[in-house]
Amino acid sequence: MLDLTPDPSSLDPEELAPPERLRDLQLQRLQLTVERAFEAVPFYRRAFTEAGLRPQDVHSLDDLARLPFTTKEDLRLSYPLGMLAVPRSQLLRIHASSGTTGKPTVVAYTKGDLDSWSALVARSIRAAGGRPGDLVHVAYGYGLFTGGLGAHYGAERLGCTVVPASGGMTERQVTLLRDLRADVIMLTPSYMLVILDEFERLGFDPRESALKVGILGAEPWTEEMRQEIEARADMHAVDIYGLSEVMGPGVAQECVETKDGLTIWEDHFLPEVVDPVSGAPLPDGEPGELVLTTLTKEAMPLIRYRTRDLTRLLPGTARTMRRMERIRGRTDDMIILRGVNLFPSQVEELVLRIPGLSPHFLCVLSRPERLDEMTVRVEARPEAASAERRSRMGAELSQRLKHALGVTVAADVIEPGVLERSLGKAKRVLDLRPGTPAR
């Protein structure tokens, strides 16, 4: 694979700013954000008043821990635009989450917000190994979801040529990638696997494409999946992080020269990690729930937003800003199986350690009698699809799952191509337990 380390002279000054200068900038922007939110957003005025706080009480970054949290439920209760800090006439765009478990969360943007977003995604693509003049194939969905348009405008800001392929029509994706010779692809890691499968189904070697980097995000994925994608496509695979409520993709980005976690763009987002149960702040290095405070958003500033994503904060390496470890899972994706907490990402890691098993799997939860049970349904690779080989791999996977997770889990290794393919975020859990809401 090519060495895609960026020229330091091409970076934004903030990316390499000394820590003390970054902290000064963060405090200045935090104080302005708190003041604007208190004055313009009834929710924050009420939350601050109930906590006995006023904007003038924020004297240092340490005071952040005194401020009230914002949750997704708070955003839903303010539906559609109750969290606006600017007149509606100043909005240029609105995005929204899917709302599959309730009302969607609506996110609004001013011109300044869109400019900042595009600049941060451009910064992220450059950190990932993209360069001006590259052809960027965007296979995130377009529309209310922030992925497609966020990647699109960021790539254009960097000076790239964009192919707005969106998701779906996978055979056409392969045709475009082969004919237009894209340098960069942006999509979910699970859909990247689907595209690689389609290359091979059509008789093409994905290693012969022109792709040099895949910028993969919108769902948790493992180091084992990175290794598989890089080996099959002969390209770098790096992680991008974002969430619609905070901005969209481009909140943090893994640097291609280190691949050791995602650099958080701390000049725009102030990160914390807290205990998921108590909400108490945790020191850097301790795993917990990521909390983000926006520092430059105009339309909808967010203070201490609980993302529900589980990670830990680490010192900077390729940049002076802190890193976050790859997302381990989400508090609402956690499976509690007979008192044991586990995440689909843990299952993925074990699946990909067994030669002959593919990355396509589903955790099926059931309650045939009084106790919950889980079966990992996973496809064999074509070269390992015989009934005897599948039986052996199933026994091995079940043993590994019990050893690693501490609970008995069944494994059902099935023939290739049986599980439904995702054109966006992968569905990893099928919950068939009576009275349990669908995931």
C-alpha positions in Angstrom: 0.0 0.0 0.0 1.1 3.6 -0.7 2.6 5.8 2.0 -0.2 8.5 2.3 1.3 10.5 5.2 0.3 14.1 4.6 2.8 16.9 4.2 2.8 18.8 7.6 2.6 22.1 5.7 -0.8 21.1 4.3 -2.4 20.7 7.8 -4.6 23.3 9.5 -2.6 25.2 12.2 -5.0 23.9 14.8 -4.1 20.3 14.1 -0.6 20.8 15.5 -1.3 23.5 18.0 0.5 23.3 21.3 -1.9 21.9 24.0 -1.9 25.1 26.0 -3.0 27.1 23.0 -5.7 24.6 22.2 -7.0 24.7 25.8 -7.2 28.5 25.6 -9.2 28.3 22.4 -11.5 25.6 23.8 -12.2 27.7 26.9 -13.0 30.8 24.9 -15.3 28.9 22.6 -16.9 27.0 25.5 -17.8 30.2 27.3 -19.3 31.7 24.2 -21.3 28.5 23.5 -22.7 28.3 27.0 -23.7 32.0 26.9 -25.4 31.7 23.6 -27.2 28.5 24.6 -28.4 30.0 27.9 -29.7 33.2 26.2 -31.3 31.6 23.1 -32.5 28.1 24.0 -35.2 27.6 26.6 -34.1 24.1 27.4 -30.7 25.2 28.4 -31.9 28.2 30.3 -34.2 25.9 32.3 -31.5 23.2 32.8 -28.9 25.7 34.0 -31.4 27.4 36.3 -32.4 24.0 37.9 -28.7 23.3 38.4 -28.2 26.7 40.1 -25.7 27.7 37.3 -25.3 30.7 35.1 -22.9 31.1 32.1 -20.6 33.3 34.2 -19.8 30.2 36.4 -17.7 28.7 33.6 -14.2 29.9 34.5 -12.1 26.9 33.3 -12.4 23.7 31.4 -12.8 21.9 34.7 -16.2 23.6 35.1 -17.5 21.6 32.2 -18.3 18.7 34.6 -20.7 20.9 36.5 -22.9 21.6 33.5 -26.1 19.5 32.8 -26.1 16.7 30.3 -28.1 16.8 27.0 -29.6 13.5 25.9 -31.3 12.2 22.8 -34.6 12.2 24.6 -34.2 15.9 25.3 -33.8 16.4 21.5 -36.9 14.3 20.8 -39.0 16.2 23.4 -38.0 19.5 21.7 -39.1 18.1 18.3 -38.9 19.5 15.7 -36.9 22.8 16.2 -37.2 23.6 19.9 -33.4 23.6 20.4 -32.7 26.3 17.9 -30.3 29.1 19.0 -30.9 31.2 15.9 -34.0 32.4 14.0 -35.4 29.9 11.6 -34.8 32.3 8.7 -31.0 31.8 9.2 -31.2 28.0 8.5 -29.7 26.7 5.3 -30.3 22.9 5.8 -32.0 20.4 8.0 -31.1 16.8 8.6 -32.7 14.2 10.8 -32.1 10.7 12.3 -34.2 7.8 11.2 -36.5 7.9 14.2 -36.9 4.1 14.2 -37.3 4.0 18.0 -39.4 7.2 18.4 -39.6 10.6 16.9 -36.6 11.6 14.7 -34.0 14.0 16.0 -33.9 17.0 13.8 -30.6 18.9 13.3 -30.4 22.3 11.7 -27.4 24.2 10.1 -26.6 27.8 9.4 -24.3 28.8 6.6 -21.5 29.0 9.2 -22.3 25.5 10.4 -22.2 24.0 6.8 -18.9 25.8 6.2 -17.4 24.3 9.4 -18.7 20.9 8.6 -17.3 20.9 5.1 -13.9 22.1 6.4 -13.8 19.3 9.1 -14.7 16.6 6.6 -12.1 17.9 4.2 -9.6 17.8 7.1 -10.7 14.2 7.8 -10.3 13.1 4.2 -6.8 14.6 4.1 -5.9 12.9 7.4 -7.2 9.6 5.9 -4.8 9.9 2.9 -7.0 11.8 0.4 -5.6 14.6 -1.6 -6.9 17.4 -3.8 -7.6 16.1 -7.3 -8.5 12.6 -6.0 -11.7 11.0 -7.2 -13.9 10.2 -4.2 -16.7 7.6 -4.5 -19.4 8.3 -1.8 -21.5 5.2 -1.1 -23.1 6.6 2.1 -26.8 7.2 1.7 -27.9 10.7 0.7 -30.9 12.5 2.1 -31.9 13.2 5.7 -29.0 10.9 6.9 -25.9 13.1 7.3 -23.4 10.6 5.8 -23.8 11.2 2.1 -24.0 14.9 1.9 -21.4 15.4 4.7 -18.9 13.3 2.8 -19.8 14.9 -0.5 -19.3 18.6 0.5 -16.2 17.8 2.5 -14.6 16.1 -0.5 -15.4 19.0 -2.7 -14.0 21.4 -0.2 -10.7 19.5 -0.3 -10.7 19.9 -4.1 -11.7 16.3 -5.0 -13.9 15.0 -7.7 -17.0 13.4 -6.2 -19.0 10.4 -7.5 -22.3 10.6 -5.5 -23.1 6.9 -5.8 -25.2 6.7 -2.6 -26.0 3.2 -1.4 -27.5 0.2 -3.2 -27.3 -1.1 -6.8 -24.0 -2.9 -5.8 -23.2 -4.2 -9.2 -23.3 -0.6 -10.5 -21.0 0.4 -7.7 -18.4 -2.1 -8.9 -18.8 -0.9 -12.5 -18.2 2.8 -11.5 -15.3 1.9 -9.3 -13.6 -0.1 -12.1 -14.4 2.4 -14.9 -13.9 5.7 -13.2 -10.9 4.5 -11.1 -11.8 6.1 -7.8 -8.9 6.8 -5.4 -11.0 7.0 -2.2 -14.3 5.3 -1.2 -16.5 6.5 1.8 -19.1 4.1 3.2 -19.9 1.8 6.1 -17.5 -1.0 6.7 -20.2 -3.6 6.3 -21.2 -2.3 2.9 -17.5 -2.3 1.9 -17.5 -6.0 2.5 -20.6 -6.3 0.3 -18.9 -4.4 -2.5 -15.8 -6.6 -2.2 -18.0 -9.7 -2.4 -19.6 -8.3 -5.5 -16.3 -7.7 -7.2 -15.4 -11.3 -6.7 -18.9 -12.6 -7.7 -18.4 -10.8 -11.0 -15.0 -12.3 -11.5 -12.9 -9.3 -10.7 -10.0 -8.9 -8.3 -10.7 -5.9 -6.0 -7.0 -5.5 -5.5 -6.7 -4.4 -9.1 -9.0 -1.4 -8.5 -7.4 2.1 -8.2 -8.6 2.5 -4.6 -5.9 3.6 -2.2 -8.0 4.4 0.9 -11.4 3.5 2.3 -12.9 5.9 4.9 -15.3 3.8 6.8 -17.7 4.8 9.5 -21.3 5.0 10.8 -21.1 1.7 12.7 -18.6 -0.1 15.0 -16.0 -2.3 13.4 -13.0 -4.3 14.5 -9.3 -4.5 13.8 -9.9 -7.9 12.3 -12.4 -6.4 9.8 -9.8 -3.7 8.9 -7.2 -6.4 8.2 -9.6 -8.3 6.0 -10.7 -5.2 4.0 -7.1 -4.1 3.5 -5.9 -7.5 2.4 -8.8 -8.0 -0.1 -8.7 -4.5 -1.6 -5.0 -3.7 -1.2 -5.9 -0.3 0.3 -5.7 1.5 3.6 -8.9 1.3 5.7 -9.4 4.0 8.3 -12.2 5.0 10.6 -14.2 8.2 10.6 -16.6 9.2 13.4 -19.6 11.5 13.7 -23.2 11.5 14.7 -26.1 13.5 13.2 -27.0 15.2 16.5 -23.5 16.7 16.9 -22.8 17.5 13.2 -22.4 14.4 11.1 -19.3 12.6 9.9 -16.0 14.5 10.6 -16.1 14.8 14.4 -13.1 12.6 14.6 -10.8 10.8 12.1 -8.2 8.1 12.1 -4.9 9.3 10.6 -3.6 7.0 7.9 0.0 7.2 9.1 -0.7 5.7 12.5 -4.1 3.9 12.4 -4.2 4.0 16.2 -7.6 5.5 17.0 -9.5 8.6 15.9 -8.1 12.1 16.4 -11.0 14.2 17.8 -11.1 17.7 16.2 -10.9 19.3 19.6 -10.9 22.9 18.3 -14.6 22.2 17.4 -15.7 19.5 19.9 -14.8 19.1 23.6 -14.8 15.4 24.5 -15.3 13.7 27.9 -15.8 10.1 28.9 -18.2 9.4 31.7 -19.5 6.3 33.6 -22.5 5.1 31.6 -24.5 4.5 34.8 -23.6 7.3 37.2 -22.6 9.9 34.7 -19.4 10.7 36.7 -16.5 11.9 34.6 -13.7 9.4 34.1 -10.0 10.1 33.6 -8.4 9.8 30.1 -7.6 6.1 29.4 -10.6 4.8 31.3 -13.4 3.2 29.1 -16.9 4.7 29.3 -19.5 6.7 27.4 -18.4 9.5 25.1 -19.9 12.9 25.8 -19.4 15.8 23.4 -19.8 19.6 23.7 -19.9 21.5 20.5 -17.7 24.6 20.5 -18.6 26.3 17.1 -22.1 25.3 16.2 -24.5 28.2 15.6 -27.9 26.8 14.9 -28.0 24.0 17.5 -25.2 24.1 20.1 -25.1 21.0 22.3 -23.7 21.0 25.8 -22.4 17.7 27.2 -24.4 15.5 24.7 -24.4 11.9 25.8 -23.6 10.0 22.6 -24.2 6.5 24.1 -21.0 5.4 22.2 -18.5 3.5 24.3 -14.8 4.4 24.0 -11.8 5.9 25.9 -9.7 9.0 25.4 -6.0 8.7 24.6 -3.1 11.2 24.1 -2.5 12.5 20.7 0.0 10.9 18.3 -0.2 12.0 14.7 -1.8 15.3 15.9 -1.6 17.1 19.2 -5.3 16.7 19.8 -6.5 13.7 21.8 -7.6 10.4 20.2 -10.6 8.2 20.9 -10.3 4.5 20.7 -12.4 2.9 18.0 -16.0 2.7 19.2 -16.6 -0.6 21.1 -20.3 -0.5 20.9 -23.3 1.6 22.1 -25.0 1.5 25.5 -28.3 0.7 23.6 -26.6 -2.0 21.5 -25.5 -3.9 24.5 -26.8 -7.4 24.8 -27.5 -8.7 28.3 -27.4 -12.5 28.2 -28.1 -14.2 31.5 -26.4 -11.4 33.4 -23.4 -11.0 31.0 -23.0 -7.8 29.1 -21.7 -8.2 25.5 -21.6 -6.3 22.2 -21.8 -7.5 18.6 -18.3 -6.1 18.0 -16.9 -8.7 20.4 -18.7 -11.4 18.4 -17.3 -10.0 15.1 -13.7 -10.1 16.5 -14.0 -13.8 17.3 -15.8 -14.7 14.1 -13.0 -13.2 12.0 -10.3 -15.1 13.9 -11.5 -18.4 12.4 -10.3 -19.1 8.8 -13.3 -20.1 6.8 -15.9 -17.8 8.5 -17.0 -14.7 6.7 -17.8 -11.3 8.3 -21.5 -11.8 7.6 -23.2 -12.7 10.9 -26.3 -12.1 13.0 -26.8 -12.5 16.8 -30.2 -14.1 17.2 -31.8 -13.7 20.7 -34.6 -16.0 21.9 -36.3 -17.2 25.0 -37.6 -20.7 24.3 -38.3 -21.4 28.0 -37.3 -19.3 31.0 -33.8 -18.3 30.1 -32.5 -16.1 27.3 -30.4 -17.8 24.6 -28.3 -16.5 21.8 -27.2 -18.1 18.5 -24.6 -16.5 16.3 -25.6 -17.2 12.8 -22.6 -16.8 10.5 -21.9 -17.5 6.9 -19.0 -19.8 5.8 -16.7 -18.6 3.0 -17.3 -20.3 -0.3 -14.1 -22.4 0.0 -15.2 -23.7 3.4 -18.9 -24.3 2.8 -19.1 -28.1 3.1 -21.4 -29.5 5.7 -18.5 -31.1 7.6 -16.4 -28.0 7.6 -19.3 -25.8 8.7 -20.0 -28.2 11.6 -16.4 -28.0 12.8 -16.2 -24.2 12.6 -19.5 -23.9 14.4 -18.2 -26.0 17.3 -14.9 -24.0 17.4 -16.8 -20.7 17.4 -19.1 -21.7 20.1 -16.2 -22.8 22.3 -14.4 -19.5 21.6 -17.5 -17.4 22.4 -18.0 -19.2 25.8 -14.3 -18.7 26.7 -14.2 -15.1 25.8 -17.7 -14.0 26.9 -18.2 -16.2 29.9 -21.6 -17.5 28.7 -22.8 -20.3 26.5 -23.6 -19.1 23.0 -24.7 -21.4 20.2 -23.1 -21.0 16.7 -24.8 -21.9 13.5 -22.5 -21.8 10.4 -24.6 -21.5 7.3 -23.9 -21.5 3.6 -22.7 -18.3 1.8 -25.2 -15.7 0.6 -28.0 -16.6 3.0 -28.0 -13.6 5.3 -29.6 -10.4 4.1 -26.9 -7.9 3.0 -26.9 -4.3 4.3 -26.7 -1.3 2.0 -25.8 0.9 4.9 -25.5 0.1 8.6 -25.3 -3.6 9.3 -28.1 -5.2 11.3 -26.2 -7.4 13.8 -29.0 -8.3 16.3 -32.3 -10.1 15.7 -34.3 -10.1 19.0 -37.0 -12.7 19.0 -37.7 -12.6 22.8 -41.4 -12.1 23.6 -42.3 -8.5 24.6 -38.9 -7.1 23.5 -38.9 -4.1 21.2 -37.4 -4.7 17.7 -33.8 -3.4 17.3 
